[in-house]
């Protein structure tokens, strides 16, 4: 199993600003995933972050809006740029192991005013 | 493509009632199937999983059987408790490169009343 922590756990931000969310894993992992969970909805995959390469973004998400860093095998950041109220969501990072189980961080609850 | 269709909620049950949350899936290959639970204010936790047809996943009194013929993975519990109140997500995963890509259902909110 993997233990994942995220910072901050929650934040309230003003429109037009940016927030960087950190994700730390207690073991080395190849792939890390960033999801968005909008109020009352399911999880939507934003991007997959591999160490040493560019993140792979899903349809509807772009690097300029959600830049991701993956400097090593235990850490990743997601930045939500130029925020608007529509970005208010829970942002989750997760990691998957080779036996197809996925572990989630506790999430970052973002409110944009 | 891959997708998960989950019974819509919210679901409200009395304590000790029987629970079923339906989940069906569409997949191009041979996925693994999961139920995740999200308690209020917390992140997702794996509840149970099944990696091949006819497997039964079980945990904390919950069960789900991987039915390839009906492409289903329904969650059941014989007697729910107030502490089971949470949102339940059905999910499937398929191999993608060195890891797995997950597809989630929309979640079913369960409230158990005493």
HADDOCK unambig.tbl for C-alpha pairs under 7 A between the chains (distance, minus, plus):
assign (segid A and resid 31 and name CA) (segid B and resid 99 and name CA) 6.27 0.50 0.50
assign (segid A and resid 41 and name CA) (segid B and resid 106 and name CA) 5.81 0.50 0.50
assign (segid A and resid 42 and name CA) (segid B and resid 104 and name CA) 6.62 0.50 0.50
assign (segid A and resid 42 and name CA) (segid B and resid 105 and name CA) 6.31 0.50 0.50
assign (segid A and resid 42 and name CA) (segid B and resid 106 and name CA) 4.31 0.50 0.50
assign (segid A and resid 42 and name CA) (segid B and resid 107 and name CA) 5.93 0.50 0.50
assign (segid A and resid 43 and name CA) (segid B and resid 104 and name CA) 6.34 0.50 0.50
assign (segid A and resid 96 and name CA) (segid B and resid 99 and name CA) 6.02 0.50 0.50
assign (segid A and resid 96 and name CA) (segid B and resid 100 and name CA) 6.36 0.50 0.50
assign (segid A and resid 97 and name CA) (segid B and resid 99 and name CA) 6.49 0.50 0.50
assign (segid A and resid 98 and name CA) (segid B and resid 99 and name CA) 6.32 0.50 0.50
assign (segid A and resid 100 and name CA) (segid B and resid 93 and name CA) 6.77 0.50 0.50
assign (segid A and resid 100 and name CA) (segid B and resid 100 and name CA) 6.02 0.50 0.50
assign (segid A and resid 104 and name CA) (segid B and resid 43 and name CA) 6.60 0.50 0.50
assign (segid A and resid 104 and name CA) (segid B and resid 44 and name CA) 5.95 0.50 0.50
assign (segid A and resid 104 and name CA) (segid B and resid 45 and name CA) 6.99 0.50 0.50
assign (segid A and resid 105 and name CA) (segid B and resid 43 and name CA) 6.17 0.50 0.50
assign (segid A and resid 106 and name CA) (segid B and resid 42 and name CA) 5.74 0.50 0.50
assign (segid A and resid 106 and name CA) (segid B and resid 43 and name CA) 4.05 0.50 0.50
assign (segid A and resid 107 and name CA) (segid B and resid 43 and name CA) 5.72 0.50 0.50
